[in-house]
């Protein structure tokens, strides 16, 4: 009897020791593992979204800065297109996808120095690029210089061999249906006013762009049309690098535009004195 009692007491103590030990069941371990995986995936997703947002913002900022620098350079050149009185800043052959203009910088009059260049900025729709080609002047028209020159470019003759060719931008597109380059002239006799008035507001720029034979599609300005251009506008959309497509992973393009008016003094409001580019009001 004592032996049985002693044996029963020992078994009871062993059972109590087993019940006092802590641990996890297999189901608890599986649930904890699933929760850990879900939390990790959520953390990685947040990290990935944050990284992509930062990357998109950085690329868009870079595109904005790059586009503005190129546009500012072009505007500075256009603002230097009035190289002398009555010299045509815009050259015939300009179109909605190509602008040709003369430009010069320096203290001396352009006719005295002859340091005048013709810039040709071309938009390639297929490649999405803006390319600049520069031609050096060989002298004013009527100077007798004809060899190796193009006699039909504004009031200057230019070499047919470019002095430089530079790719300005990539990832360029039109902003909606707005042409890359547009050209405007002053109101003249025969024009109607902005509200259909018989007498237009002389001295103001006509808000309707010059169309040429078939601009803005493929037409080019004739010499007569180019001679009347008193304002040139540039407008384009630039996509961030690696996001040339507008729909590429949210890479938002940047729309840029600016314009230059070719004027040396305030314009004349008299219909007897038509305003021409790079001229002085009588």
VENJO-V365948 format. One record per backbone hydrogen bond with DSSP energy under -0.5 kcal/mol. NH is the residue of the N-H (numbers start at 1). CO is the residue of the C=O. Records with the same first field share a line. If there is no record, write none. Layout:
# VENJO-V365948
NH=CO  CO
This chain:
# VENJO-V365948
5=1
6=2
7=3
8=4
9=5
10=6
11=7
12=8
13=9
14=10
15=11
16=12
17=13
18=14
19=15
20=16
21=17  18
29=25
30=26
31=27
32=28
33=29
34=30
35=31
36=32
37=33
38=34
39=35
40=36
41=37
42=38
43=39
44=40
45=41
46=42
47=43
48=44
49=45
50=46
51=47
52=48
53=49
54=50
55=51
56=52
57=53
58=54
59=55
60=56
61=57
62=58
63=59
64=60
65=61
66=62
67=63
68=64
69=65
70=66
71=67
72=68
73=69
74=70
75=71
76=72
77=73
78=74
79=75
80=76  77
81=78
83=81
86=278
87=84
89=87
91=100
93=221
94=91
95=98
96=219
98=95
99=121
101=119
102=89
103=117
104=80
110=83
112=109
113=109
114=110
116=114
117=103
118=135
119=101  117
120=133
121=99  119
122=120  131
123=97
124=122  129
125=123
128=124
129=124
130=169
131=122
132=166
133=120
134=164
135=118
137=116
138=157
139=157
141=155
143=140
146=144
149=146
150=158
151=149
153=150
154=152
156=153
157=139
158=150
159=136
160=148
162=160
163=134
164=134
166=132
168=130  166
169=130
171=128
172=128
173=237
175=178
176=174
178=175
180=96
181=96
182=233
184=231
187=204
191=188
193=197
196=193
200=191  198
202=200
204=201
206=185
209=207
210=183
213=220
215=211
217=214
218=214
219=214
221=94
226=222
227=223
228=224  225
229=225  226
230=184
231=184
232=260
233=182
234=258
235=180
236=256
237=173
238=254
239=171  237
243=240
248=245
249=247
251=248
252=250
254=238
256=236
258=234
260=232
262=230
263=261
264=279
265=279
273=270
277=227
278=262
279=276
